Each structure stands twice: as structure tokens, then as C-alpha cells.
Amino acid sequence: MKNDTIDLRSDTVTKPSKEMLDYMFSAPVGDDVFGEDPTVNELEAYAAELFGKEAGLYCSSGTQTNQIAINVYCRPGDEVICSKEAHIYKYEGGGIAKNSGSSVKLLDGDRGRINAPDVKGAINDPNNVHYPITALVALEDTMNRGGGAIYNPEEIKRIKALCTSEGLPLHLDGARVFNALVETGVDYRTYGGYFDSISICLSKGLGAPVGSVLVGDKDFIQRARRVRKVYGGGMRQAGIIAAGGQYALKNNISLLKEDHRKAKELERTLNACSWVESVLEVQTNIVVATLNPEASVDKIVGQLAEKEILVMPFGGQSIRMVTHLDIDDAQLEQIITAINSLR
């Protein structure tokens, strides 16, 4: 890929800054499987403390942290309640079935955001042997397939109250949780109290090259650490990459607001294009546009690629653009000019 290519396919494409690289290369390391990597230990404790949790577990990816959490909560034959658009269901390789032998109860939701009444209706009667045992409820905030939609914190509180009354754990796929929180302004620890476990991705908008942290209480994380070992997730001297995540948490969260501002600019630009039918209301850094029926997704994607701008087909007549910290204002203007030139 050319150095001057502008990549809007995802916020996972960011490169570590010089300051982040310097921080990584100077990080003290040890054997993390023995619990002796000081940088990993610091990152896990810091991430857990942010959300008022007792402990954390550093892993290679958000898929791994999500799948570990599901495996801790579920036994073969159990069932997970989630949105039909959830990343844990659509984009984790069938891991719920393969790794944990569990089924899913899929809910429609609003831009992928499910609600307490629908969750209540999806909980199976544990005394009816015809049904799987409901073992877990999982949310995703922000919602990728919903165009970066943010959950209403009040709805999360209602879902949490329901889960508590039903004795069910509530897990968060927080791949872009900080994108949500910089917009809602909800206190991290208050928000963390809504969930039994949270998967925090470091390699999307925060700009770290590798990794996610799973946070929860000490007993949960101890069980999760065993599952990580079974999944081959022990990374030994992982401090050199964990340091990138630590730098990101301490320096890059506030930058997410700029990504959101740029995404809103792209929303306005796309809404004015004759070949665009509609754009999902932008709430964070994901822009999803549905093209007119006569327009070709492949053609639009190809035309932008010719202008060295990469975007992603997003199913049907939709394309997705994701802003991130490697997109500056000059590049934003270049993107807008390119979009306006298309016919």
C-alpha cells in the first residue's frame, strides 16, 4: 500500500506514533505466563481500575477476550442472548459454537442495540428441558453494524437490573467503548458497574498496534486466565506490545472526539451526493452510507481506490468509512473532494 493512501476501511489500520514506539521500546518486560511482565501487569491493573474492576487480562485481540469471557460463563448447550448484528456472533468465526459449544438467541434491536423487554422475552425457562439454559447476555457499545451507534446508558441500566434479577451475567464487547464514553460523558467506573465483564480493545481508535484487555472480578479473571492458556494465548514477554496499549489509554482517549468530528463531516458530504440514498446518523467514528439502487458499490469503492482512498463494502448497497487518529484535516479535505467528484 502506498504511503499516501488514505485508509478508511477500519480504525484498526492505525500505525503507532513515534512517541508510542519510544514508550514500547523502553518498556520493561518479563514472562507474562508466570505473571512476571511488569508492563503487562501495569496495563491490566490500570484498565481494570478505570472501570472499577478488580483485575484484568491482556490478550492478543478483542475476539479472544470476548470468546474467553463467553467460555467462562457458558457450558456446552447453554445459550447467549445478543443482537443479530453482534460482532461476537457475526465476525468471530462461529466461536460461540466452536469454542464453547453454546447456541445464541438473536434479537433484532435498533441499529443493533437490544432492550430490556426483548431480553426478558428471550430468557428461557430453566425448568423446560426442551430449551437451552440461558447463561449470558452480551451487548456491544458502540455498535459496529449499527454505524457506531451508542447505547443509551439508561437502557443498559435496565438490562443490568434484569440480568441481576434473573441471575445472569452481563458482558460488554467494548471494542469501541471509549468512543461511546467520550460522547455520553458517563463516568467510567459508573459505566463499568453495569457489566460483569468488559472487553476493551486497544488497537482500534486508540491506536495501539496489538491487544485487548478483559476486565472483571478476581475470580472471573483467574478463570479467564486458564481459558487464555487453553486457547494458546500466553504471550511471554508481551510487555513490548502491552506498552502500546498503556500509552494509548493514557494519551489517546481524548483524541476520539476529533475522529467523531471528521466522521460528521463525511456524513454531511455523503448526504449531499446524488448517488447516496441515505446515511446512518453518525454518532461516533463510523459512517455507513446506503447507495441508490442504480449505483454500484463496487464502482464507487473502485473509483475511490483510484484516488487512493480505501473504503469498505458493508453488505448490500452499503459502504463503510471509519475515521481514526491517522486521518488529519488535510486528508479529510482530500476525501471530501474525492467524494464530491464521483458521479
C-alpha positions as CSV (number, residue, x, y, z in Angstrom):
1,M,0.0,0.0,0.0
2,K,1.3,3.4,-0.9
3,N,2.3,5.7,1.9
4,D,-0.1,8.4,0.6
5,T,-3.1,6.1,0.6
6,I,-5.9,7.2,2.9
7,D,-7.3,4.1,4.6
8,L,-10.9,4.4,5.8
9,R,-11.7,0.7,5.9
10,S,-11.3,0.5,9.7
11,D,-9.8,2.2,12.7
12,T,-7.6,-1.0,13.1
13,V,-5.2,0.3,10.4
14,T,-3.6,2.9,12.6
15,K,0.2,2.9,13.0
16,P,1.9,3.6,16.3
17,S,3.2,7.2,16.7
18,K,6.9,7.8,17.4
19,E,6.0,8.6,21.0
20,M,4.2,5.3,21.3
21,L,7.0,3.4,19.7
22,D,9.6,5.0,22.1
23,Y,7.4,4.1,25.0
24,M,7.1,0.5,23.8
25,F,10.8,0.0,23.1
26,S,11.7,1.3,26.6
27,A,9.2,-0.9,28.4
28,P,10.5,-3.4,31.0
29,V,9.4,-7.0,30.2
30,G,9.2,-10.4,31.8
31,D,7.4,-13.7,31.4
32,D,3.7,-12.9,31.4
33,V,2.6,-16.6,31.7
34,F,4.5,-16.6,35.0
35,G,2.8,-13.3,35.9
36,E,6.2,-11.5,35.8
37,D,5.9,-9.0,33.0
38,P,5.7,-5.6,34.8
39,T,4.3,-3.7,31.9
40,V,1.5,-6.3,31.2
41,N,0.7,-6.3,34.9
42,E,0.6,-2.5,35.0
43,L,-1.7,-2.4,31.9
44,E,-4.1,-5.0,33.3
45,A,-4.3,-3.1,36.7
46,Y,-4.7,0.3,35.0
47,A,-7.5,-0.9,32.7
48,A,-9.4,-2.7,35.5
49,E,-9.1,0.4,37.7
50,L,-10.5,2.7,35.0
51,F,-13.8,0.7,35.1
52,G,-13.8,-0.1,38.8
53,K,-13.0,-3.8,38.3
54,E,-10.7,-5.9,40.4
55,A,-8.5,-7.4,37.7
56,G,-7.6,-7.5,34.0
57,L,-6.2,-9.9,31.5
58,Y,-4.2,-8.8,28.5
59,C,-5.0,-10.7,25.3
60,S,-4.0,-10.5,21.6
61,S,-7.4,-9.4,20.3
62,G,-10.9,-8.4,21.1
63,T,-12.2,-11.6,19.6
64,Q,-10.0,-13.5,22.1
65,T,-11.2,-11.5,25.1
66,N,-14.9,-11.9,24.0
67,Q,-14.5,-15.6,23.4
68,I,-12.7,-16.2,26.7
69,A,-15.5,-14.4,28.5
70,I,-18.2,-16.5,26.8
71,N,-16.3,-19.7,27.6
72,V,-16.0,-18.7,31.3
73,Y,-19.8,-18.1,31.6
74,C,-21.1,-20.8,29.3
75,R,-21.2,-24.6,29.2
76,P,-21.9,-26.7,26.1
77,G,-25.6,-26.5,25.4
78,D,-26.1,-23.1,27.0
79,E,-27.4,-20.1,25.2
80,V,-26.1,-16.5,24.7
81,I,-28.6,-13.6,24.2
82,C,-27.2,-10.9,21.8
83,S,-28.1,-8.8,18.8
84,K,-28.3,-10.5,15.5
85,E,-25.7,-7.9,14.4
86,A,-23.3,-8.5,17.3
87,H,-19.6,-8.9,16.5
88,I,-19.4,-12.0,18.8
89,Y,-22.0,-13.7,16.5
90,K,-21.2,-12.3,13.0
91,Y,-17.5,-11.8,13.0
92,E,-15.8,-14.1,15.4
93,G,-15.7,-17.2,13.2
94,G,-18.5,-19.1,14.8
95,G,-16.5,-19.1,18.1
96,I,-19.5,-19.2,20.4
97,A,-20.4,-22.7,18.9
98,K,-16.8,-23.9,18.2
99,N,-15.2,-22.7,21.4
100,S,-18.0,-23.0,24.0
101,G,-20.5,-25.4,22.4
102,S,-23.2,-22.8,23.0
103,S,-26.1,-21.5,20.9
104,V,-27.4,-18.0,20.5
105,K,-30.7,-16.2,20.9
106,L,-30.6,-13.4,18.3
107,L,-32.5,-10.2,18.9
108,D,-33.3,-7.5,16.2
109,G,-32.7,-4.3,18.2
110,D,-32.4,-0.7,17.0
111,R,-29.2,-0.4,14.9
112,G,-28.1,-3.5,16.8
113,R,-28.9,-2.1,20.3
114,I,-31.2,-4.5,22.2
115,N,-33.5,-3.6,25.0
116,A,-34.6,-5.0,28.4
117,P,-38.1,-6.1,27.3
118,D,-36.7,-8.1,24.4
119,V,-34.0,-9.6,26.6
120,K,-36.6,-10.6,29.1
121,G,-38.7,-12.3,26.4
122,A,-35.6,-14.2,25.2
123,I,-34.7,-15.8,28.6
124,N,-35.6,-19.4,28.5
125,D,-37.5,-21.2,31.3
126,P,-34.7,-23.2,33.0
127,N,-37.2,-25.9,34.0
128,N,-38.3,-26.6,30.4
129,V,-35.9,-29.3,29.2
130,H,-36.7,-28.5,25.6
131,Y,-34.8,-25.2,25.7
132,P,-31.1,-24.5,26.2
133,I,-30.2,-22.8,29.5
134,T,-29.8,-19.0,29.1
135,A,-26.3,-18.3,30.5
136,L,-25.2,-14.9,29.3
137,V,-26.4,-11.6,27.9
138,A,-23.9,-9.7,25.7
139,L,-24.0,-6.1,24.5
140,E,-21.7,-4.2,22.1
141,D,-21.1,-0.4,22.6
142,T,-20.6,1.2,20.2
143,M,-22.4,-1.0,17.7
144,N,-20.2,-1.6,14.7
145,R,-23.0,-2.9,12.4
146,G,-25.2,0.0,13.6
147,G,-22.8,2.5,12.2
148,G,-21.1,3.3,15.6
149,A,-24.4,3.7,17.4
150,I,-24.2,4.4,21.2
151,Y,-26.3,2.6,23.8
152,N,-28.5,4.8,26.0
153,P,-26.9,4.3,29.4
154,E,-30.4,4.2,30.9
155,E,-31.2,1.2,28.8
156,I,-28.0,-0.5,29.8
157,K,-29.1,0.0,33.5
158,R,-32.4,-1.6,32.8
159,I,-30.8,-4.6,31.1
160,K,-28.4,-4.9,34.0
161,A,-31.2,-4.8,36.6
162,L,-33.0,-7.5,34.6
163,C,-29.9,-9.7,34.4
164,T,-29.3,-9.3,38.2
165,S,-32.9,-10.3,39.0
166,E,-32.5,-13.3,36.7
167,G,-29.1,-14.3,37.9
168,L,-27.4,-13.7,34.5
169,P,-24.0,-12.2,33.9
170,L,-23.8,-9.2,31.5
171,H,-20.8,-8.9,29.2
172,L,-19.8,-6.0,27.1
173,D,-17.9,-6.2,23.8
174,G,-16.3,-2.8,24.3
175,A,-14.4,-2.7,21.1
176,R,-15.1,1.0,20.8
177,V,-16.3,1.7,24.4
178,F,-14.3,4.9,24.7
179,N,-15.9,6.2,21.6
180,A,-19.2,5.9,23.4
181,L,-18.0,7.3,26.7
182,V,-16.4,10.4,25.3
183,E,-19.8,11.3,23.8
184,T,-22.1,10.3,26.7
185,G,-19.8,11.6,29.4
186,V,-20.7,8.7,31.7
187,D,-18.1,8.1,34.4
188,Y,-16.0,5.1,33.6
189,R,-16.4,3.4,36.9
190,T,-20.2,4.0,36.9
191,Y,-20.4,2.5,33.5
192,G,-18.2,-0.4,34.5
193,G,-20.6,-1.2,37.3
194,Y,-23.3,-2.0,34.7
195,F,-21.3,-5.1,33.5
196,D,-19.8,-8.2,35.0
197,S,-17.0,-8.2,32.4
198,I,-15.8,-5.8,29.7
199,S,-13.6,-6.4,26.7
200,I,-11.6,-3.3,26.0
201,C,-9.9,-3.0,22.5
202,L,-6.7,-1.1,22.3
203,S,-5.9,-1.4,18.6
204,K,-8.9,0.4,17.1
205,G,-9.4,4.1,17.7
206,L,-6.9,4.3,20.5
207,G,-4.2,3.4,18.0
208,A,-2.2,0.7,19.8
209,P,-0.8,-2.0,17.4
210,V,-1.9,-5.1,19.3
211,G,-4.3,-6.2,22.0
212,S,-7.3,-6.0,24.2
213,V,-7.9,-6.2,27.9
214,L,-10.7,-8.2,29.6
215,V,-11.7,-6.8,33.0
216,G,-13.9,-8.2,35.8
217,D,-13.6,-9.5,39.3
218,K,-10.6,-11.5,40.5
219,D,-12.4,-14.9,40.3
220,F,-13.6,-14.3,36.8
221,I,-10.2,-13.2,35.6
222,Q,-8.5,-16.2,37.2
223,R,-10.8,-18.5,35.3
224,A,-10.3,-16.4,32.2
225,R,-6.5,-16.7,32.5
226,R,-6.9,-20.5,32.5
227,V,-9.1,-20.3,29.3
228,R,-6.5,-18.0,27.7
229,K,-3.8,-20.6,28.3
230,V,-6.0,-23.3,26.8
231,Y,-6.5,-21.1,23.7
232,G,-2.8,-20.6,23.3
233,G,-3.0,-17.0,24.4
234,G,0.0,-16.8,26.7
235,M,2.4,-14.3,25.1
236,R,5.5,-14.4,27.4
237,Q,7.5,-11.1,27.1
238,A,4.4,-9.3,25.9
239,G,5.2,-6.0,27.7
240,I,6.7,-4.6,24.5
241,I,3.2,-4.6,22.9
242,A,1.2,-4.1,26.0
243,A,3.1,-0.8,26.5
244,G,1.5,0.4,23.3
245,G,-1.9,-0.2,24.9
246,Q,-0.8,1.5,28.1
247,Y,0.3,4.6,26.1
248,A,-2.9,4.6,24.2
249,L,-5.1,4.6,27.4
250,K,-3.1,7.4,28.9
251,N,-2.9,9.6,25.9
252,N,-5.3,8.9,23.1
253,I,-8.8,8.7,24.5
254,S,-9.4,12.4,24.3
255,L,-8.4,12.3,20.6
256,L,-11.5,10.3,19.7
257,K,-13.7,13.4,19.7
258,E,-11.7,14.6,16.7
259,D,-12.4,11.3,14.8
260,H,-16.1,11.9,15.5
261,R,-16.0,15.4,14.2
262,K,-14.4,14.2,10.9
263,A,-17.0,11.4,10.6
264,K,-19.8,14.1,10.9
265,E,-18.1,16.0,8.0
266,L,-18.2,12.9,5.9
267,E,-21.8,12.3,6.8
268,R,-22.7,15.8,5.6
269,T,-20.7,15.3,2.4
270,L,-22.3,11.9,1.6
271,N,-25.8,13.1,2.3
272,A,-25.4,15.7,-0.4
273,C,-24.3,13.2,-3.1
274,S,-26.9,12.2,-5.7
275,W,-25.7,8.6,-5.7
276,V,-26.3,8.2,-2.0
277,E,-29.8,7.2,-0.8
278,S,-29.2,7.6,3.0
279,V,-26.6,7.8,5.7
280,L,-27.0,6.4,9.1
281,E,-26.9,9.2,11.7
282,V,-23.2,9.5,12.7
283,Q,-22.8,9.2,16.5
284,T,-19.1,8.3,16.7
285,N,-16.4,7.5,14.1
286,I,-18.3,5.1,11.7
287,V,-20.0,6.3,8.6
288,V,-22.4,3.9,6.8
289,A,-23.9,5.1,3.6
290,T,-26.5,3.2,1.5
291,L,-26.3,3.9,-2.2
292,N,-29.1,4.4,-4.6
293,P,-30.4,1.2,-6.2
294,E,-28.9,2.1,-9.6
295,A,-25.5,2.9,-8.1
296,S,-22.8,0.2,-7.9
297,V,-21.0,-0.4,-4.6
298,D,-18.0,-2.0,-6.5
299,K,-17.8,1.0,-8.8
300,I,-17.8,3.6,-6.0
301,V,-15.3,1.6,-4.0
302,G,-13.1,1.3,-7.1
303,Q,-13.3,4.9,-8.0
304,L,-12.3,6.0,-4.6
305,A,-9.4,3.5,-4.6
306,E,-8.2,5.0,-7.9
307,K,-8.0,8.3,-5.9
308,E,-6.0,6.4,-3.2
309,I,-8.9,6.3,-0.7
310,L,-9.9,2.9,0.7
311,V,-13.4,2.3,1.9
312,M,-15.2,-1.0,2.7
313,P,-18.3,-2.6,1.1
314,F,-20.7,-3.2,4.0
315,G,-23.2,-5.6,2.6
316,G,-26.0,-5.0,0.1
317,Q,-25.9,-1.4,-1.2
318,S,-23.9,0.0,1.7
319,I,-20.3,1.2,2.2
320,R,-18.5,2.0,5.4
321,M,-15.9,4.6,6.2
322,V,-14.2,4.8,9.6
323,T,-12.2,7.8,10.8
324,H,-9.2,7.4,13.1
325,L,-6.2,9.2,14.5
326,D,-4.1,8.7,11.4
327,I,-6.6,10.9,9.3
328,D,-5.7,14.6,9.6
329,D,-7.6,17.6,8.4
330,A,-5.8,17.9,5.1
331,Q,-6.6,14.2,4.3
332,L,-10.2,14.9,5.3
333,E,-10.4,17.6,2.7
334,Q,-8.9,15.3,0.2
335,I,-11.5,12.7,1.0
336,I,-14.4,15.2,0.7
337,T,-13.0,16.4,-2.7
338,A,-12.8,12.9,-4.0
339,I,-16.4,12.0,-2.8
340,N,-17.8,15.2,-4.4
341,S,-16.1,14.3,-7.7
342,L,-17.9,11.0,-8.1
343,R,-20.9,10.6,-10.4
